[in-house]
């Protein structure tokens, strides 16, 4: 029997077409997946950039309401003063001729004490606040009354620790505190054209330590706008002595004089004194501290001798 010729193996009909369809289908599937991956990368990049922008915004303490910086941290100011019209707040209180504000305003100077003195005073605050501290972000130490933040409450430093206080503070600490208070008093008297002898230290006068810890009580909520004359009554002139540096020791925490459309900020600098009349012509607040620790002293003066307090002494 003659051998039969064998042709090439039979390929089932339509197999090449099926393969082509599968190949085309795979390409079509691949395109949407690649587009999806590209879209996800774009979204991720956008979110990342937005996060970086937010962190930079936060670290700089930028505030949309702020229109002007009255004093930058990097400046060394001999004196900068802005006069503003006095409010009617003083009319509701007994007036003292030659002292009750008739010239109102706000000033900033870096010439009251040196940065070295500011560092020495800050150590006093650190020593005292090491005995306690608020559970929230704002801790207070008042050497006059003895008030000290401890947890969610205040204790009397001198009663609570008794004779141990002698091991915490020295007479040199208290003398430095008194000397600085007097320099601030003279600065305010000169700026407002009054006699320093007519100004009396008044309460509360205190150290503050502020960080970014979440507030636990109303005492920790330092950032609300307020008027010192309304809040405290006895205040006629307010000052703040800063003991740490904005953007070096902490972020946020700038002092803001609030005016419609023209808010002005003071950037803290160790040794800088900011001072102002205490009425509603100087509505103000402090920005929230975002990182680090901000130290300062609030020193207030009254024209009413009945509201005066003595300098603290180490008992």
VOBA-1610 file (N, C-alpha, C; in pm, whole numbers, padded with zeros to 5 digits, always signed):
BEGIN
Unk+00085-00116+00000Unk+00000+00000+00000Unk+00089+00122+00000Unk+00056+00206-00095Unk+00142+00326-00106Unk+00121+00415+00014Unk+00232+00465+00065Unk+00222+00555+00184Unk+00141+00680+00150Unk+00060+00721+00247Unk-00021+00843+00226Unk+00062+00967+00264Unk+00035+01071+00189Unk+00105+01197+00221Unk+00038+01263+00342Unk+00121+01308+00431Unk+00068+01378+00550Unk+00095+01529+00538Unk-00008+01605+00543Unk+00009+01750+00541Unk+00040+01804+00680Unk+00056+01930+00688Unk+00082+01993+00819Unk-00034+01967+00914Unk-00007+01961+01043Unk-00114+01933+01139Unk-00225+02035+01126Unk-00344+01984+01145Unk-00460+02070+01134Unk-00473+02160+01255Unk-00496+02283+01223Unk-00520+02379+01334Unk-00668+02400+01339Unk-00723+02389+01456Unk-00868+02409+01465Unk-00906+02546+01415Unk-01022+02543+01346Unk-01067+02668+01287Unk-01094+02773+01396Unk-01051+02893+01360Unk-01081+03006+01447Unk-00986+03024+01562Unk-00883+02935+01579Unk-00793+02948+01695Unk-00708+03073+01686Unk-00659+03106+01566Unk-00575+03228+01551Unk-00657+03351+01582Unk-00780+03353+01539Unk-00866+03468+01566Unk-00890+03482+01716Unk-00907+03367+01784Unk-00930+03372+01929Unk-00809+03428+02002Unk-00689+03382+01957Unk-00568+03431+02021Unk-00553+03581+02002Unk-00587+03624+01876Unk-00575+03768+01851Unk-00672+03846+01940Unk-00794+03786+01956Unk-00890+03855+02041Unk-00842+03861+02186Unk-00781+03746+02233Unk-00729+03746+02370Unk-00618+03847+02388Unk-00529+03855+02289Unk-00417+03950+02296Unk-00468+04093+02300Unk-00566+04119+02211Unk-00622+04254+02208Unk-00692+04287+02339Unk-00762+04184+02393Unk-00831+04206+02520Unk-00734+04236+02633Unk-00621+04163+02633Unk-00520+04186+02737Unk-00466+04327+02730Unk-00439+04375+02607Unk-00388+04511+02590Unk-00490+04613+02640Unk-00619+04585+02605Unk-00722+04679+02647Unk-00734+04681+02799Unk-00721+04561+02865Unk-00728+04557+03011Unk-00611+04630+03073Unk-00492+04613+03009Unk-00370+04671+03064Unk-00378+04824+03064Unk-00435+04882+02961Unk-00441+05028+02948Unk-00518+05093+03063Unk-00639+05044+03096Unk-00708+05105+03210Unk-00631+05090+03341Unk-00567+04974+03362Unk-00491+04954+03486Unk-00375+05053+03496Unk-00305+05072+03384Unk-00193+05168+03384Unk-00244+05309+03407Unk-00357+05342+03345Unk-00415+05474+03365Unk-00455+05494+03511Unk-00509+05385+03570Unk-00550+05393+03710Unk-00430+05415+03802Unk-00321+05341+03772Unk-00200+05357+03853Unk-00146+05500+03841Unk-00146+05553+03718Unk-00099+05690+03697Unk-00185+05789+03775Unk-00317+05767+03773Unk-00408+05855+03845Unk-00382+05849+03996Unk-00362+05727+04047Unk-00335+05712+04190Unk-00205+05780+04231Unk-00100+05767+04143Unk+00026+05834+04173Unk+00008+05985+04177Unk-00071+06036+04085Unk-00096+06181+04080Unk-00168+06229+04205Unk-00271+06151+04246Unk-00345+06187+04367Unk-00254+06183+04490Unk-00172+06077+04500Unk-00082+06063+04614Unk+00017+06179+04620Unk+00067+06218+04502Unk+00160+06331+04498Unk+00091+06459+04542Unk-00032+06478+04497Unk-00108+06597+04536Unk-00132+06603+04685Unk-00171+06488+04744Unk-00194+06482+04888Unk-00065+06509+04964Unk+00045+06453+04914Unk+00174+06475+04980Unk+00213+06622+04980Unk+00194+06687+04864Unk+00227+06830+04855Unk+00138+06912+04947Unk+00010+06875+04952Unk-00082+06947+05041Unk-00041+06931+05187Unk+00002+06809+05225Unk+00044+06785+05363Unk+00168+06865+05396Unk+00264+06868+05304Unk+00387+06945+05327Unk+00354+07093+05343Unk+00264+07143+05258Unk+00224+07283+05267Unk+00160+07313+05402Unk+00072+07219+05446Unk+00006+07239+05576Unk+00107+07240+05690Unk+00205+07148+05686Unk+00305+07142+05793Unk+00390+07268+05795Unk+00427+07318+05677Unk+00502+07443+05672Unk+00418+07558+05727Unk+00293+07561+05688Unk+00201+07664+05737Unk+00192+07658+05889Unk+00181+07536+05942Unk+00168+07520+06087Unk+00296+07562+06159Unk+00412+07520+06105Unk+00538+07548+06172Unk+00568+07697+06175Unk+00520+07769+06076Unk+00543+07912+06072Unk+00438+07990+06150Unk+00331+07921+06190Unk+00229+07988+06267Unk+00154+08093+06187Unk+00137+08072+06058Unk+00074+08171+05973Unk-00072+08187+06012Unk-00119+08310+06017Unk-00256+08341+06055Unk-00315+08432+05948Unk-00425+08388+05885Unk-00483+08464+05776Unk-00532+08601+05821Unk-00563+08616+05952Unk-00614+08744+06001Unk-00503+08849+06018Unk-00379+08806+06019Unk-00270+08896+06048Unk-00234+08976+05924Unk-00229+09108+05941Unk-00198+09193+05826Unk-00057+09250+05832Unk-00001+09261+05952Unk+00128+09329+05964Unk+00205+09274+06084Unk+00336+09260+06070Unk+00421+09221+06182Unk+00476+09348+06245Unk+00441+09371+06369Unk+00488+09489+06440Unk+00634+09475+06481Unk+00674+09353+06519Unk+00812+09329+06561Unk+00852+09187+06522Unk+00951+09176+06437Unk+01001+09044+06396Unk+01107+08994+06493Unk+01113+08862+06504Unk+01211+08805+06597Unk+01353+08846+06564Unk+01388+08852+06434Unk+01525+08882+06394Unk+01567+09026+06412Unk+01470+09115+06437Unk+01503+09256+06459Unk+01551+09280+06602Unk+01637+09379+06620Unk+01674+09426+06753Unk+01624+09570+06761Unk+01518+09589+06838Unk+01448+09718+06838Unk+01488+09804+06958Unk+01533+09925+06928Unk+01556+10020+07037Unk+01424+10064+07097Unk+01326+10075+07013Unk+01192+10111+07060Unk+01101+10137+06942Unk+00982+10079+06947Unk+00882+10102+06843Unk+00749+10124+06914Unk+00683+10235+06883Unk+00561+10270+06955Unk+00453+10314+06857Unk+00332+10265+06878Unk+00216+10305+06797Unk+00110+10360+06892Unk+00071+10485+06870Unk-00034+10545+06953Unk-00170+10514+06891Unk-00267+10481+06977Unk-00403+10453+06932Unk-00501+10529+07021Unk-00620+10558+06973Unk-00718+10629+07057Unk-00757+10546+07179Unk-00767+10612+07293Unk-00806+10541+07415Unk-00954+10500+07409Unk-00986+10387+07467Unk-01124+10341+07476Unk-01193+10407+07596Unk-01319+10374+07615Unk-01394+10428+07728Unk-01385+10340+07852Unk-01305+10235+07845Unk-01297+10139+07957Unk-01255+10207+08087Unk-01168+10308+08077Unk-01115+10372+08197Unk-01219+10460+08266Unk-01324+10499+08193Unk-01426+10587+08250Unk-01509+10516+08356Unk-01513+10385+08350Unk-01589+10308+08449Unk-01511+10282+08576Unk-01391+10335+08585Unk-01306+10315+08703Unk-01262+10452+08757Unk-01222+10451+08879Unk-01170+10574+08939Unk-01047+10621+08861Unk-01045+10750+08828Unk-00933+10806+08751Unk-00829+10864+08846Unk-00703+10849+08808Unk-00592+10901+08886Unk-00513+10995+08797Unk-00519+11123+08833Unk-00458+11225+08750Unk-00308+11202+08736Unk-00262+11214+08613Unk-00119+11196+08585Unk-00079+11051+08563Unk-00177+10959+08577Unk-00145+10817+08559Unk-00246+10745+08471Unk-00377+10759+08501Unk-00479+10693+08419Unk-00457+10732+08272Unk-00452+10635+08182Unk-00415+10664+08043Unk-00501+10771+07976Unk-00435+10869+07922Unk-00494+10964+07828Unk-00424+10952+07692Unk-00304+10901+07697Unk-00231+10862+07576Unk-00227+10710+07577Unk-00285+10649+07475Unk-00291+10503+07470Unk-00212+10451+07351Unk-00170+10327+07361Unk-00094+10268+07251Unk-00024+10142+07292Unk+00072+10104+07211Unk+00146+09979+07230Unk+00290+09999+07185Unk+00382+09935+07254Unk+00524+09950+07219Unk+00599+09819+07233Unk+00715+09816+07169Unk+00803+09699+07175Unk+00947+09749+07182Unk+01027+09687+07269Unk+01168+09723+07277Unk+01251+09601+07316Unk+01374+09600+07268Unk+01470+09494+07304Unk+01582+09550+07391Unk+01563+09669+07447Unk+01669+09737+07519Unk+01651+09739+07671Unk+01551+09669+07722Unk+01526+09674+07867Unk+01624+09585+07943Unk+01640+09461+07896Unk+01736+09370+07957Unk+01813+09299+07846Unk+01923+09235+07884Unk+02003+09161+07787Unk+01947+09020+07770Unk+01990+08954+07665Unk+01948+08815+07644Unk+02005+08725+07753Unk+02121+08760+07807Unk+02180+08682+07916Unk+02093+08693+08042Unk+02043+08815+08069Unk+01953+08832+08184Unk+01823+08755+08161Unk+01774+08756+08036Unk+01653+08681+08004Unk+01673+08532+08030Unk+01791+08482+07998Unk+01820+08341+08022Unk+01823+08311+08172Unk+01877+08403+08252Unk+01880+08383+08396Unk+01740+08382+08456Unk+01655+08473+08405Unk+01517+08478+08455Unk+01441+08353+08412Unk+01467+08306+08292Unk+01399+08184+08246Unk+01434+08067+08338Unk+01556+08063+08389Unk+01593+07954+08480Unk+01509+07958+08608Unk+01474+08080+08652Unk+01386+08091+08769Unk+01252+08025+08739Unk+01198+08056+08620Unk+01071+07995+08579Unk+01083+07844+08570Unk+01191+07796+08511Unk+01209+07652+08495Unk+01218+07581+08629Unk+01288+07642+08723Unk+01301+07581+08856Unk+01166+07573+08926Unk+01092+07682+08922Unk+00962+07683+08988Unk+00862+07590+08923Unk+00856+07592+08791Unk+00758+07509+08720Unk+00796+07361+08722Unk+00922+07330+08754Unk+00961+07189+08766Unk+00893+07123+08886Unk+00838+07204+08977Unk+00769+07151+09094Unk+00626+07109+09063Unk+00577+07149+08946Unk+00439+07116+08911Unk+00421+07120+08761Unk+00322+07195+08717Unk+00292+07206+08575Unk+00152+07157+08546Unk+00085+07224+08454Unk-00051+07189+08417Unk-00056+07062+08333Unk-00166+06989+08343Unk-00189+06875+08254Unk-00217+06923+08113Unk-00261+07047+08101Unk-00286+07106+07970Unk-00164+07180+07920Unk-00183+07267+07823Unk-00068+07330+07758Unk-00015+07455+07823Unk-00085+07510+07924Unk-00043+07637+07983Unk-00022+07623+08133Unk+00101+07649+08178Unk+00135+07642+08320Unk+00170+07781+08372Unk+00131+07808+08497Unk+00148+07938+08559Unk+00232+07926+08686Unk+00320+08025+08706Unk+00396+08037+08832Unk+00391+08183+08874Unk+00330+08210+08988Unk+00317+08346+09041Unk+00398+08354+09170Unk+00512+08422+09164Unk+00598+08432+09282Unk+00538+08522+09389Unk+00442+08606+09353Unk+00380+08698+09448Unk+00280+08624+09537Unk+00183+08560+09475Unk+00079+08490+09551Unk+00119+08347+09585Unk+00217+08293+09512Unk+00257+08154+09530Unk+00180+08057+09443Unk+00091+08107+09356Unk+00009+08019+09272Unk+00096+07941+09174Unk+00075+07810+09168Unk+00150+07721+09079Unk+00054+07619+09020Unk+00059+07604+08887Unk-00022+07500+08821Unk+00029+07362+08859Unk-00060+07277+08905Unk-00028+07137+08933Unk-00145+07052+08884Unk-00122+06976+08777Unk-00230+06896+08720Unk-00339+06984+08664Unk-00460+06966+08714Unk-00574+07048+08669Unk-00608+07157+08769Unk-00522+07180+08868Unk-00552+07276+08974Unk-00432+07367+09000Unk-00447+07453+09102Unk-00338+07538+09148Unk-00312+07508+09295Unk-00186+07519+09333Unk-00151+07508+09476Unk-00076+07634+09514Unk-00069+07659+09644Unk+00014+07768+09694Unk+00156+07716+09712Unk+00244+07764+09628Unk+00382+07717+09625Unk+00447+07719+09763Unk+00425+07828+09837Unk+00495+07847+09964Unk+00437+07758+10074Unk+00307+07734+10072Unk+00247+07645+10171Unk+00271+07499+10137Unk+00260+07467+10009Unk+00269+07328+09965Unk+00409+07271+09985Unk+00510+07354+09958Unk+00649+07304+09967Unk+00723+07354+10090Unk+00668+07453+10159Unk+00725+07499+10285Unk+00871+07540+10274Unk+00951+07492+10368Unk+01092+07529+10375Unk+01174+07479+10256Unk+01119+07383+10180Unk+01193+07331+10064Unk+01215+07439+09958Unk+01133+07545+09962Unk+01147+07654+09867Unk+01287+07714+09873Unk+01345+07715+09991Unk+01480+07771+10007Unk+01583+07693+09926Unk+01553+07566+09896Unk+01644+07484+09816Unk+01617+07496+09667Unk+01506+07559+09632Unk+01470+07575+09491Unk+01516+07710+09439Unk+01482+07816+09512Unk+01517+07952+09472Unk+01625+08009+09563Unk+01690+08114+09515Unk+01788+08186+09595Unk+01745+08332+09608Unk+01803+08403+09701Unk+01773+08545+09715Unk+01817+08621+09590Unk+01923+08571+09523Unk+01968+08635+09399Unk+01860+08623+09290Unk+01789+08511+09288Unk+01680+08495+09192Unk+01574+08602+09212Unk+01534+08622+09336Unk+01428+08717+09366Unk+01475+08861+09343Unk+01602+08887+09371Unk+01654+09022+09347Unk+01657+09053+09198Unk+01697+08956+09118Unk+01696+08975+08972Unk+01554+09002+08924Unk+01459+08927+08974Unk+01318+08945+08938Unk+01273+09088+08971Unk+01308+09137+09090Unk+01269+09273+09131Unk+01335+09378+09043Unk+01463+09357+09010Unk+01536+09453+08925Unk+01472+09463+08787Unk+01435+09349+08731Unk+01374+09347+08598Unk+01238+09415+08602Unk+01159+09386+08705Unk+01028+09452+08720Unk+01043+09603+08721Unk+01143+09651+08790Unk+01164+09796+08799Unk+01203+09855+08663Unk+01285+09783+08587Unk+01325+09831+08454Unk+01204+09838+08360Unk+01118+09739+08370Unk+00997+09740+08288Unk+00908+09857+08326Unk+00894+09882+08455Unk+00812+09992+08504Unk+00863+10126+08451Unk+00993+10147+08455Unk+01051+10271+08405Unk+01030+10286+08255Unk+01037+10176+08182Unk+01016+10179+08037Unk+00874+10222+08003Unk+00776+10167+08074Unk+00636+10202+08051Unk+00611+10349+08086Unk+00664+10393+08200Unk+00644+10532+08242Unk+00700+10629+08139Unk+00816+10601+08087Unk+00879+10689+07988Unk+00798+10692+07859Unk+00753+10576+07813Unk+00679+10569+07686Unk+00548+10646+07692Unk+00481+10645+07809Unk+00351+10710+07820Unk+00357+10846+07888Unk+00478+10892+07919Unk+00494+11026+07973Unk+00435+11045+08111Unk+00452+10945+08198Unk+00401+10955+08334Unk+00514+10927+08432Unk+00491+10956+08557Unk+00591+10930+08661Unk+00585+10784+08703Unk+00702+10721+08708Unk+00707+10580+08748Unk+00655+10560+08890Unk+00666+10664+08973Unk+00622+10651+09112Unk+00470+10641+09125Unk+00398+10675+09015Unk+00252+10666+09017Unk+00201+10529+08973Unk+00291+10444+08928Unk+00255+10309+08885Unk+00277+10211+08999Unk+00180+10122+09017Unk+00190+10020+09122Unk+00177+09883+09058Unk+00268+09795+09097Unk+00258+09657+09051Unk+00123+09600+09097Unk+00056+09523+09010Unk-00073+09467+09047Unk-00082+09320+09007Unk-00179+09252+09060Unk-00195+09109+09031Unk-00300+09089+08921Unk-00288+08978+08847Unk-00182+08877+08854Unk-00059+08914+08771Unk+00056+08892+08830Unk+00185+08907+08762Unk+00253+08770+08773Unk+00290+08709+08660Unk+00325+08567+08665Unk+00412+08523+08547Unk+00482+08412+08568Unk+00551+08340+08460Unk+00448+08252+08389Unk+00466+08235+08259Unk+00384+08138+08185Unk+00474+08046+08104Unk+00437+07921+08099Unk+00505+07822+08015Unk+00397+07756+07931Unk+00409+07769+07799Unk+00305+07718+07709Unk+00367+07621+07609Unk+00302+07506+07593Unk+00343+07411+07489Unk+00219+07366+07411Unk+00236+07266+07327Unk+00127+07226+07237Unk+00034+07119+07296Unk+00050+07085+07424Unk-00037+06986+07487Unk-00182+07033+07483Unk-00273+06940+07458Unk-00415+06974+07448Unk-00467+07028+07581Unk-00548+07132+07574Unk-00606+07194+07694Unk-00691+07093+07771Unk-00680+07098+07904Unk-00758+07010+07990Unk-00865+07086+08069Unk-00838+07213+08096Unk-00934+07297+08168Unk-00941+07433+08100Unk-01035+07516+08146Unk-01050+07651+08090Unk-00922+07734+08112Unk-00848+07703+08220Unk-00724+07777+08248Unk-00618+07754+08141Unk-00629+07643+08069Unk-00531+07612+07965Unk-00562+07682+07833Unk-00679+07739+07820Unk-00721+07800+07692Unk-00678+07947+07687Unk-00551+07965+07664Unk-00489+08098+07667Unk-00511+08178+07539Unk-00562+08116+07433Unk-00561+08175+07300Unk-00682+08263+07269Unk-00776+08274+07360Unk-00895+08353+07333Unk-00865+08503+07337Unk-00929+08580+07249Unk-00913+08725+07249Unk-00974+08783+07377Unk-00907+08883+07434Unk-00958+08944+07557Unk-00902+09085+07575Unk-00961+09157+07669Unk-00918+09292+07707Unk-00878+09286+07853Unk-00756+09324+07885Unk-00706+09310+08022Unk-00784+09393+08122Unk-00823+09514+08084Unk-00897+09602+08176Unk-01033+09542+08210Unk-01093+09473+08114Unk-01222+09408+08136Unk-01203+09280+08218Unk-01098+09204+08185Unk-01074+09075+08252Unk-01030+09092+08396Unk-00939+09188+08421Unk-00879+09200+08553Unk-00922+09325+08631Unk-00968+09428+08565Unk-01017+09546+08635Unk-00907+09639+08681Unk-00812+09588+08756Unk-00707+09674+08813Unk-00601+09715+08711Unk-00590+09640+08601Unk-00484+09668+08503Unk-00505+09804+08434Unk-00400+09885+08430Unk-00399+10005+08347Unk-00291+09995+08239Unk-00182+09929+08273Unk-00071+09908+08178Unk-00025+09763+08190Unk-00012+09696+08077Unk+00028+09555+08073Unk+00160+09542+08000Unk+00243+09450+08046Unk+00366+09421+07973Unk+00391+09272+07970Unk+00463+09230+07867Unk+00509+09091+07857Unk+00658+09092+07829Unk+00731+09017+07908Unk+00873+08998+07887Unk+00893+08857+07836Unk+00944+08844+07713Unk+00960+08712+07652Unk+01093+08651+07692Unk+01090+08520+07715Unk+01209+08449+07764Unk+01251+08337+07671Unk+01192+08330+07551Unk+01230+08230+07451Unk+01204+08288+07312Unk+01256+08221+07211Unk+01257+08275+07075Unk+01158+08204+06983Unk+01077+08284+06916Unk+00984+08236+06814Unk+01061+08167+06701Unk+01014+08050+06659Unk+01069+07967+06551Unk+01205+07905+06584Unk+01259+07933+06701Unk+01377+07860+06748Unk+01339+07767+06864Unk+01270+07822+06962Unk+01227+07744+07077Unk+01084+07691+07062Unk+01005+07756+06977Unk+00866+07716+06961Unk+00811+07772+06830Unk+00702+07711+06782Unk+00629+07760+06665Unk+00490+07802+06706Unk+00428+07894+06630Unk+00303+07954+06673Unk+00335+08049+06788Unk+00234+08077+06873Unk+00261+08151+06997Unk+00293+08298+06981Unk+00263+08356+06862Unk+00286+08500+06849Unk+00178+08577+06923Unk+00211+08699+06963Unk+00115+08787+07028Unk+00047+08869+06920Unk-00086+08879+06925Unk-00161+08945+06819Unk-00247+09058+06877Unk-00219+09182+06834Unk-00310+09294+06860Unk-00418+09288+06753Unk-00543+09282+06795Unk-00651+09257+06701Unk-00723+09387+06663Unk-00721+09415+06534Unk-00792+09530+06479Unk-00856+09485+06349Unk-00971+09538+06320Unk-01042+09497+06199Unk-00959+09529+06075Unk-00917+09425+06005Unk-00844+09441+05880Unk-00698+09481+05895Unk-00651+09498+06020Unk-00511+09542+06033Unk-00446+09488+06161Unk-00467+09360+06187Unk-00404+09298+06304Unk-00253+09311+06297Unk-00191+09322+06413Unk-00045+09334+06419Unk+00010+09232+06517Unk+00120+09169+06480Unk+00178+09066+06566Unk+00313+09109+06621Unk+00344+09052+06737Unk+00477+09063+06795Unk+00534+08922+06800Unk+00650+08902+06737Unk+00717+08772+06742Unk+00810+08770+06862Unk+00787+08681+06958Unk+00869+08679+07079Unk+01018+08657+07051Unk+01096+08725+07130Unk+01242+08716+07125Unk+01290+08728+07270Unk+01380+08641+07313Unk+01425+08642+07452Unk+01481+08779+07489Unk+01425+08839+07594Unk+01465+08972+07638Unk+01377+09083+07583Unk+01288+09052+07491Unk+01199+09154+07431Unk+01084+09186+07527Unk+01052+09315+07536Unk+00939+09360+07617Unk+00834+09421+07525Unk+00712+09370+07535Unk+00596+09427+07466Unk+00507+09488+07574Unk+00462+09611+07554Unk+00381+09677+07657Unk+00270+09758+07592Unk+00161+09782+07667Unk+00046+09850+07609Unk-00052+09892+07717Unk-00135+09992+07685Unk-00245+10027+07775Unk-00346+09914+07774Unk-00413+09894+07887Unk-00486+09769+07909Unk-00631+09771+07866Unk-00680+09882+07807Unk-00819+09891+07767Unk-00847+09820+07636Unk-00972+09830+07590Unk-01013+09758+07469Unk-00955+09817+07341Unk-00883+09928+07354Unk-00805+09975+07238Unk-00695+09877+07203Unk-00667+09785+07296Unk-00565+09683+07273Unk-00622+09543+07297Unk-00733+09515+07228Unk-00784+09377+07225Unk-00674+09287+07169Unk-00651+09173+07234Unk-00538+09090+07191Unk-00560+08943+07222Unk-00473+08862+07167Unk-00473+08719+07194Unk-00334+08664+07166Unk-00313+08540+07203Unk-00189+08468+07173Unk-00223+08351+07082Unk-00149+08335+06974Unk-00171+08219+06888Unk-00141+08090+06964Unk-00206+07982+06924Unk-00175+07853+06984Unk-00030+07815+06955Unk+00037+07762+07055Unk+00173+07710+07035Unk+00161+07575+06965Unk+00233+07558+06856Unk+00222+07438+06772Unk+00330+07335+06803Unk+00446+07380+06848Unk+00554+07290+06888Unk+00649+07366+06980Unk+00727+07292+07057Unk+00824+07355+07146Unk+00757+07417+07269Unk+00832+07502+07339Unk+00785+07563+07464Unk+00813+07712+07465Unk+00713+07788+07499Unk+00718+07935+07503Unk+00717+07981+07648Unk+00817+08060+07688Unk+00824+08117+07823Unk+00809+08268+07815Unk+00738+08323+07913Unk+00722+08468+07922Unk+00684+08506+08065Unk+00692+08637+08095Unk+00640+08691+08220Unk+00540+08800+08185Unk+00423+08794+08247Unk+00327+08903+08239Unk+00346+08990+08363Unk+00369+09120+08341Unk+00389+09215+08451Unk+00291+09330+08428Unk+00201+09352+08524Unk+00096+09452+08508Unk+00106+09560+08614Unk+00060+09681+08576Unk+00065+09795+08667Unk-00070+09864+08672Unk-00100+09920+08791Unk-00224+09993+08812Unk-00192+10133+08860Unk-00287+10223+08839Unk-00273+10359+08892Unk-00336+10371+09030Unk-00410+10270+09070Unk-00481+10272+09198Unk-00396+10204+09306Unk-00346+10282+09403Unk-00259+10221+09506Unk-00329+10112+09587Unk-00465+10117+09591Unk-00538+10014+09666Unk-00524+09876+09602Unk-00490+09874+09474Unk-00475+09746+09403Unk-00328+09706+09388Unk-00239+09780+09450Unk-00097+09751+09438Unk-00056+09631+09520Unk+00049+09562+09474Unk+00106+09449+09549Unk+00256+09473+09566Unk+00314+09406+09663Unk+00457+09418+09689Unk+00537+09323+09601Unk+00664+09353+09586Unk+00754+09259+09518Unk+00763+09131+09601Unk+00784+09017+09535Unk+00796+08892+09612Unk+00929+08887+09688Unk+00926+08823+09802Unk+01048+08803+09879Unk+01060+08655+09914Unk+01182+08609+09925Unk+01206+08469+09959Unk+01193+08453+10108Unk+01087+08386+10151Unk+01061+08374+10296Unk+01130+08253+10355
//
